[in-house]
Amino acid sequence: MKKGLYIYCIIDTPEQKNFKFMGIHGTEISIITFKDISAVVNKIPMHNFDRFNREELNSYITAHQKVNEEVMKYCDVVPMAFGMMAPDTPSVLYILEQAYFQFKIALQKIRGKTEFVMQARWDQEGLLKDLAKTSEEIQKLRQQLSCKPGDMLEESIKWELGKIIQKEAEIRKKKYIKEIYALLKNISLDVTENKLIENDMLANFSLLIEKAGEPELDKKMQDLGRKYEGKLRFKYIGPMPPYSFVNINLSLGNFELINKARELLGLGEQASFEEIKKAYYALAHQYHPDKSQANQKKAQEQMKKIIQAYSILESYCQSCNELLGQKSQKYSFKKEDVENSLIIK
């Protein structure tokens, strides 16, 4: 079978270029470098992973995750999606060049940080007991039910009771999620909400935290356990590479990325770094969530886009400075100039 290169993650090019662990199929890990970033790869047969059964697929996914976790012990990693392969070294270099600024921004975002997953589950029996104690409406219906066993109204009362319990449980759920999210937001740099994967799961969050913040996270999780004892059960998993906080679009080239960032900040085809900062601060002031109480979620999303756009242009300016060997007075955002900024000196 023809062999190719399996890509695990992207890293800042390390001084130590030999890793002491093996990848999929027990083959040696190596790196391929473009400018100041590198892809962590190993040579394996060109697989179509969709053809594997669940057990085989899980073994490959586990190997993929283990390599990224091992690399993370030495440096920050931008993990790639499972199953990404390239036929040869030139193809890997092409990927690194085409998405160079995306990789640089992602590395900047996750530098010194790690991901944890926090899951909260209902204690359903405890919830029902608590609702029975605290809801006068539920207490009243249960009393009616106990007084009229076999009565023709029994089914109607049961239906009404179930409806109210469901409604109260939903209210309680939203309250718990809001409280938990507020606490996690306070100790995290970023939080994403994941799909619920089991019936008793109330919340499934991914957290981006500083690597040094793990002891504080552990303390907060213990505090949560005590606060919701008998109501909720908590579990957190990590540290792990920040899978939930990088979004590399390999179909988006460097010029398209930079042009979108320029347009979002309302800049022309040339700008000084001071003009870039001025445009960023003006938009950040306009869309700051504290100034938009009516629709904070929308403001937060727009603010993320503004921060991302500024980071992209800042990285582009740094690349231009490295190419020129000095700071430029004005930076061009024309396609040919963006592409020229990636020339390796």
Secondary structure as GFF3:
##gff-version 3
##sequence-region A 1 345
A	DSSP	beta_strand	3	12	.	.	.	ID=ss1
A	DSSP	three_ten_helix	24	26	.	.	.	ID=ss2
A	DSSP	beta_strand	30	34	.	.	.	ID=ss3
A	DSSP	beta_strand	37	45	.	.	.	ID=ss4
A	DSSP	three_ten_helix	49	51	.	.	.	ID=ss5
A	DSSP	alpha_helix	54	72	.	.	.	ID=ss6
A	DSSP	beta_strand	78	79	.	.	.	ID=ss7
A	DSSP	beta_strand	85	86	.	.	.	ID=ss8
A	DSSP	alpha_helix	89	98	.	.	.	ID=ss9
A	DSSP	alpha_helix	100	110	.	.	.	ID=ss10
A	DSSP	beta_strand	113	122	.	.	.	ID=ss11
A	DSSP	alpha_helix	124	134	.	.	.	ID=ss12
A	DSSP	alpha_helix	136	147	.	.	.	ID=ss13
A	DSSP	alpha_helix	154	187	.	.	.	ID=ss14
A	DSSP	beta_strand	190	193	.	.	.	ID=ss15
A	DSSP	beta_strand	201	210	.	.	.	ID=ss16
A	DSSP	three_ten_helix	211	213	.	.	.	ID=ss17
A	DSSP	alpha_helix	214	227	.	.	.	ID=ss18
A	DSSP	beta_strand	232	240	.	.	.	ID=ss19
A	DSSP	three_ten_helix	243	245	.	.	.	ID=ss20
A	DSSP	alpha_helix	254	264	.	.	.	ID=ss21
A	DSSP	beta_strand	270	271	.	.	.	ID=ss22
A	DSSP	alpha_helix	273	287	.	.	.	ID=ss23
A	DSSP	three_ten_helix	289	291	.	.	.	ID=ss24
A	DSSP	three_ten_helix	293	295	.	.	.	ID=ss25
A	DSSP	alpha_helix	296	324	.	.	.	ID=ss26
A	DSSP	beta_strand	331	332	.	.	.	ID=ss27
A	DSSP	alpha_helix	335	340	.	.	.	ID=ss28
###
